[in-house]
Amino acid sequence: MKHLPNFLSISRIFLAVLLLFVALHYQVILPEYVDISWVNYLTCLIFCVASLTDFFDGYIAREYHLYSRFGEVFDPLADKMLILSAFIALLLLNRASPWAVFLILSREFFITGLRVMVAGSGVSVAASKSGKYKTGAQITAVAFLLADFFPGGEVLLWIAVVLTLYSGADYTIKYVKSL
């Protein structure tokens, strides 16, 4: 049980790779008579399962006080790899705005840099509600865009962009105050 959160983080990394592989090379693993909609649903399913591992590894770690240095490093790394693989797939499939993806990924890397900087000073800034909303909005938008069955996926993506930028500003203000 004590290694379960770390196992879930590692599984998320493998699922991120699988997601990108299936989205870009589905013709290698699926028969040609399989309709593209099934590929869309499969990539959406992989993404949703991987997103659930993010929820459960955090929940289990908090509930059972299973904290580790490995988890501190690899949980956010696995999160970034998952969102990166999903956005690369969406860009290459021409289902997401490059500007929206750029803004979201820029915020993610900027905040990761801030976290490293703050961690070096021994200060910790806890996740905020805005960060949770941002994550939920991103997961929802990506899932709808991968499944490609809802014409409003792009609108959901821009809502995620707004929440992402707001969350980034919120974290930045907290980090600056903590320093």
C-alpha positions in Angstrom: 0.0 0.0 0.0 2.8 2.4 0.8 4.1 2.4 -2.8 0.7 2.6 -4.5 0.7 6.4 -5.0 4.2 6.1 -6.7 3.0 3.2 -8.8 0.0 5.3 -10.0 2.3 8.2 -10.9 4.6 5.8 -12.9 1.6 4.3 -14.6 0.4 7.8 -15.6 3.8 8.3 -17.4 3.3 5.0 -19.3 -0.3 6.0 -20.1 0.9 9.4 -21.4 3.2 7.6 -23.9 0.5 5.1 -24.8 -1.9 8.0 -25.5 0.4 9.7 -27.8 1.3 6.5 -29.6 -2.3 5.5 -30.1 -3.3 9.0 -31.3 -0.4 9.2 -33.8 0.1 5.6 -34.9 -3.3 3.9 -34.5 -3.0 2.4 -38.0 -0.1 0.2 -36.8 -2.1 -1.4 -33.9 -5.7 -1.3 -35.2 -7.1 -3.0 -38.3 -7.8 -0.5 -41.1 -11.6 -1.2 -41.0 -11.8 0.3 -37.5 -13.5 3.7 -37.8 -11.5 6.7 -36.6 -14.2 7.5 -34.0 -13.1 4.4 -32.1 -9.6 5.7 -32.1 -10.9 8.9 -30.7 -12.8 7.1 -27.9 -9.8 4.9 -27.1 -7.5 7.9 -26.7 -10.1 9.7 -24.6 -10.4 6.5 -22.4 -6.6 6.3 -22.0 -6.5 10.0 -21.0 -9.4 9.7 -18.6 -7.9 6.6 -16.9 -4.6 8.4 -16.6 -6.4 11.4 -15.1 -8.0 9.2 -12.6 -4.6 7.9 -11.5 -3.7 11.5 -10.7 -6.7 11.9 -8.5 -6.2 8.6 -6.7 -2.5 8.9 -6.1 -3.0 12.2 -4.4 -6.0 11.0 -2.5 -4.3 7.8 -1.3 -1.1 9.7 -0.3 -3.1 12.3 1.7 -5.5 9.8 3.3 -2.8 7.4 4.4 0.1 9.9 4.9 2.2 8.2 2.2 4.5 11.0 1.3 7.8 10.4 -0.4 10.5 12.4 -2.2 9.9 10.3 -5.2 6.2 11.2 -5.2 6.9 14.9 -4.7 9.0 14.8 -7.9 7.3 12.3 -10.1 3.6 13.1 -9.4 3.9 16.6 -11.0 6.2 15.3 -13.7 3.7 12.6 -14.6 0.9 15.3 -14.7 3.0 17.4 -17.1 3.8 14.5 -19.3 0.2 13.5 -19.6 -1.0 16.9 -20.5 1.9 17.4 -22.9 1.2 14.2 -24.7 -2.5 15.0 -25.0 -1.8 18.5 -26.3 0.8 17.3 -28.8 -1.7 14.7 -30.1 -4.5 17.4 -30.3 -2.2 19.8 -32.2 -1.1 17.1 -34.6 -4.7 16.1 -35.1 -5.6 19.7 -35.7 -8.2 19.7 -32.9 -6.8 22.4 -30.6 -5.7 26.0 -31.0 -1.9 26.3 -30.9 -2.3 29.6 -28.9 -4.4 27.9 -26.3 -1.9 25.0 -26.0 1.0 27.5 -25.8 -0.7 29.5 -23.0 -1.5 26.4 -21.0 1.9 24.8 -21.3 3.7 28.0 -20.7 1.8 28.4 -17.4 2.5 24.9 -16.4 6.3 25.2 -17.0 6.4 28.6 -15.4 4.7 27.4 -12.2 7.0 24.3 -12.2 10.0 26.7 -12.3 8.5 28.7 -9.4 7.9 25.5 -7.4 11.5 24.5 -7.8 12.7 27.9 -6.8 10.5 28.0 -3.7 11.3 24.4 -2.8 15.0 25.4 -2.8 14.3 28.0 -0.1 12.5 25.4 2.0 9.1 27.0 1.7 6.0 25.1 0.5 2.9 26.6 -1.1 0.0 24.3 -1.0 -2.3 23.7 -4.0 -5.2 26.1 -4.2 -8.8 25.7 -5.3 -8.0 27.6 -8.5 -5.4 25.0 -9.3 -8.0 22.2 -8.8 -10.5 24.0 -11.0 -7.8 24.6 -13.6 -7.0 20.9 -13.7 -10.6 19.9 -13.9 -11.2 22.3 -16.8 -8.1 21.1 -18.7 -9.1 17.4 -18.2 -12.6 18.1 -19.4 -11.5 20.1 -22.4 -8.9 17.5 -23.5 -11.3 14.6 -23.0 -13.9 16.3 -25.2 -11.3 17.2 -27.8 -9.9 13.7 -27.9 -13.3 12.1 -28.2 -14.1 14.6 -31.0 -17.9 14.2 -30.6 -18.8 17.6 -29.1 -18.5 20.7 -31.2 -17.9 22.9 -28.1 -14.6 21.3 -27.3 -12.7 24.4 -28.4 -14.9 26.6 -26.1 -14.1 24.3 -23.2 -10.4 24.6 -24.1 -10.6 28.4 -23.9 -12.4 28.2 -20.6 -9.5 26.0 -19.4 -7.1 28.7 -20.7 -8.7 31.4 -18.6 -8.8 29.2 -15.5 -5.2 28.2 -16.1 -4.0 31.8 -16.4 -5.9 32.8 -13.4 -4.5 29.9 -11.4 -1.0 30.8 -12.6 -1.4 34.4 -11.4 -2.8 33.1 -8.0 0.2 30.7 -7.5 2.6 33.4 -8.6 1.2 35.9 -6.0 1.4 33.2 -3.3 5.0 32.3 -4.2 6.1 35.9 -4.2 4.6 36.4 -0.8 6.2 33.2 0.5 9.6 34.4 -0.5 
